[in-house]
Amino acid sequence: MEIMGFVFALAALAFALIANSRLNKIEDKLKELDVLDKDFSSGERIS
């Protein structure tokens, strides 16, 4: 049963990293389009 938990944890980690990457790209694009301030920061960046 521990194997299943490990597999789900890895899947959740992969999903979280992909989602964070997409949010960073969206934030950069909104800064580029002057929708957000250039010094806006939503928090720490992982990648």
N, C-alpha and C positions, 0 to 999 in steps of 0.2 A: 504494500500500500504506500510505502514511502516513495517509491518510484513515481507513482501517479502525482503525488504532491510536488515532487521535484520537476516533473514535466510541465505541470500547470504553472509553477513558479517561473520557469524559463520562458514559457509562452507569455506570461504577464510582463516579464522584464522586457522581452522583445517588443511587445505592443507599446509599453511605456516609452521606450527609447525612440521608436518610430513616431509616436504621437508628439513627443518633445521636439524632435527634429522638424516636424511639420509646423509646429507652433512657432519655432524660431524663424523658419522661412517666411511664414505669414507676417510675423512681427517686422522682419527686415523689409519686406515688400511694402507694408503700410508706412514705415519710416521713409522709404524711398519715394512714396507717393504723397508725402507730407500729411498723411492722415494722423500719424502719431508724431510727437516731438522727437527730434534726433537723440535727445538724451533720455528718452523713456526706457525704462528697464522693468520687465515683468518679473525679474528674479534672476537667480543664478542659471547660467547656461551649462548644460552637461557636455555638449559636444562643441 
